[in-house]
Amino acid sequence: MPPPSPTLEDTREFWPALNICDGIDLTGLMKEIQQFALRTFDSLDLDSNGFISARELELAMRSRRLNLREKNYLRFLLINLEAIGRACDDHDGISPCGILRDEIKGISRPDLVRYFARM
């Protein structure tokens, strides 16, 4: 089941801040998401199998410990789960529905652009 669409409040909280040239700092937001995913990887990986599944991300979305911005990071990861997982293909023939720690670096600017285009 796809994650719920973000509300207007979610969008306002997650939308990248304008930089000094009145542009959107997608690179900064991409780094924030990557750092969040790396910092919380072990706590998100509930079954300790080495990757974060869609189910684990959905469960984390219900957490009261996370603020709205962090829940938006989770929503982004959930929506882009397959794209992020494909970014670092290790050619092992297995395509788990999840994100390995090394695949977090596969989060890209095009993923962000597509995410915001859907809003």
Secondary structure as GFF3:
##gff-version 3
##sequence-region A 1 119
A	DSSP	alpha_helix	8	14	.	.	.	ID=ss1
A	DSSP	alpha_helix	26	44	.	.	.	ID=ss2
A	DSSP	beta_strand	51	53	.	.	.	ID=ss3
A	DSSP	alpha_helix	54	61	.	.	.	ID=ss4
A	DSSP	alpha_helix	68	79	.	.	.	ID=ss5
A	DSSP	alpha_helix	81	87	.	.	.	ID=ss6
A	DSSP	beta_strand	98	100	.	.	.	ID=ss7
A	DSSP	three_ten_helix	101	106	.	.	.	ID=ss8
A	DSSP	alpha_helix	109	117	.	.	.	ID=ss9
###
